[in-house]
Amino acid sequence: MASVQVGAGATSTVPWAALDHTALGLPPTCDLPASQALDALVHATAGVAYLKWFEYQLAAAMHAELVEPFEDEDRRELDAHTRCAATIATTLSITQGAARTLLTDAVALRDRLPKVAECLRDGVVTPHHIRTIVSRTELIEGQCYAALVDADIARALRRPGSWSPARMEAMVDTMVDRRDPDAVRARREKAKRNREFTVEIGRDGLGSATDTRPAEDIVALHAAVTRLAAQVCPKDTRSKAARASDAHYALITQTGFGCNCDSPITDCRYKNIDLTKFAATAPRIVIHLVTDTTTLTGPVPAPENERLCRSPQHLPRPDLAVDTSASVTTEPSAAEPVASEPAATEPVAPETVAQGTVATEPVASETAAAQSVSPDRVDVSADRDAAASDAAVDHTRGCEEPVGLDFVDGVGFLPGIGIISGAHVRDLAADPRTVIRPLGDGTDTPLPATQPSNPYRPSAALDAYIRARDLFCTWPGCNRPAWDGDLDHITEYDHTHPEKGGQTSAHGLGAKCRFHHLLKTFADFVDDQYPDPTDPSRLIRTITIPDGRTVLGPAFTGHDVHPGLDAIVFGDPPIAGTPKPPPKRAPAERRRPAPRTEQKHARRRQERNRNRLRRVIPPDDTPPPF
């Protein structure tokens, strides 16, 4: 057996630097123009994903040899799993915890998520998303539907589009919740019973406190702390996080909070904040919740074809006879869709109560939702091809123990938190402080797209619809909730000639956080958004970076959480009054060029049209005639 030194100063048998870069598809040098460097970076990222998959495969092989044979009878203080992780940690010079995580993720990908592992191998998903997927699917371990959740997640990952960590979490939670709503409900009840407040003393005389509360309570607390922490002047020397810590302590203890600038109290009105007056003038804390009407009314019976386990990893049930020639479908109910008002633009604050205590003002949890969802659409990630292949599955095969879905429940989306269960949604809806606002009247009547007095401003219904549809900022990789961002006209709105484009409509608006809104407006990034030719109710989004590369927008949106959004339509935006003709000028008079902003908008419109034509018309490889 050969001995290989590992660590600083170690030499490998075949150093990576000595490998042929061309054989790996890499350029021979990193001294490249920006566009070529970006191409190589994309290729290298796919290579990193493959190497990470290979690493997981090796770790799983070690687990199979060193851990699995001893799992049942190993009673040692340092069991086989610990010893195997220690071997990896020592060899790679990583912590024991990191090695245990590597082993855990490797076994999960091998046994529970093999199709997700294939996505990592193929470069479809990046390694930093794997920990999210593995951790949020731990509760399906050993369940009959584990293979179905794995297939649902892998199918969603292979869609064209980009993923942010928050969208990835929402997608995985949706897939798990819709396969196991009863278990999710039971886990939440157990979690509520086990809520706690803990204190841990750290180093350097500091400590940390953890308060485990329902998600909506934490959202309200965060809003109150954020607003109070913002009550300082620009000369305050603390970081944003430090100010939030001080504001939180001031709210809990009812002690003073103020700006720490060097200005005298007569020059800075933020020196001392009166928490009583501060709370009295604070607007109401509003929490937006997006759901559908069937979720509000409770679970509905599942279609017959969803009540059987179709996982290929389980044994057949010979005592079960099912007629697979007939399919059972359930029509969507005619319940009204629900939507919330736009988020308040003013900051929020807590309300001071009895001496020595503090509580947030009653939280108005506005339930926003799309149209009701048909129970037979429980697998929201399945496309038409996947549905066709599922129809060919022999439903007479299943688990030894019948564990199929008897009821189908919906989910809700809470900005800043993510996906919550249907039971959680109904708990919030039953709160007397909750305001339920239907989005539309349940008919085919188009909703107004703009405010009556201003065709530039979206109506309240369109504002709520776009935020519920986009969920997050639509810029690739951004986690900012849509409710905290701006509504951006994809094609710049022409206030002088609205008929030229950029009108206020569902297809013309998109949610962007403030940073990416400014980046699109003042930098050379060009975004586009248009209906999908294969499914006009869905949108294709793209971002063209300055060097001309086009990046697809999000692969997971509110349509995948609430398919009933497809049925909501808006009327055409009104056209402003007829523009006045330009004044007559002498024939010889020279005309000034269009302002720089108009020129930039015209160039962007041309670039969007070119990008669309490029995606529709196949490129012509014939050399030019010269």
Secondary structure, DSSP 8 states (H G I E B T S, - for coil): ------STT---SS-GGGS-TTTTT--S-S---HHHHHHHHHHHHHHHHHHHHHHHHHHHHHHHHHTGGGTTT---SS-HHHHHHHHHHHHHT--HHHHHHHHHHHHHHHHT-HHHHHHHHTTSS-HHHHHHHHHTTGGGTT-TTHHHHHHHHHHHHTSSSB--HHHHHHHHHHHHHHH-HHHHHHHHHHHHHT--EEEEE-STT-EEEEE---HHHHHHHHHHHHHHHT-S-TT--S-HHHHHHHHHHHHHHT--B----SS-TTT-TTSSB-HHHHHHT----EEEEEEEHHHHH--EE--GGGSS---TTS-B-TT----TTS------------------SS----EE-STT-EE----EEEEEEES---GGG--TT--HHHHHHHHTS-TTB--SS----SEE--EEEETTTEEEEHHHHHHHHTSTT--B--SS-SSS--B--EETTEEEEE-HHHHHHHHHHH-B-SSTT---BGGGSEEEESS---SS-GGGS--SSTTTEEEE-HHHHHHHHHSS-EEEEEEETTEEEEEEEEEE-TTS-EEE-BS--HHHH-GGGGG--B----------------TT-------HHHHHHHHHHHHHHHHHHHHHS----S----
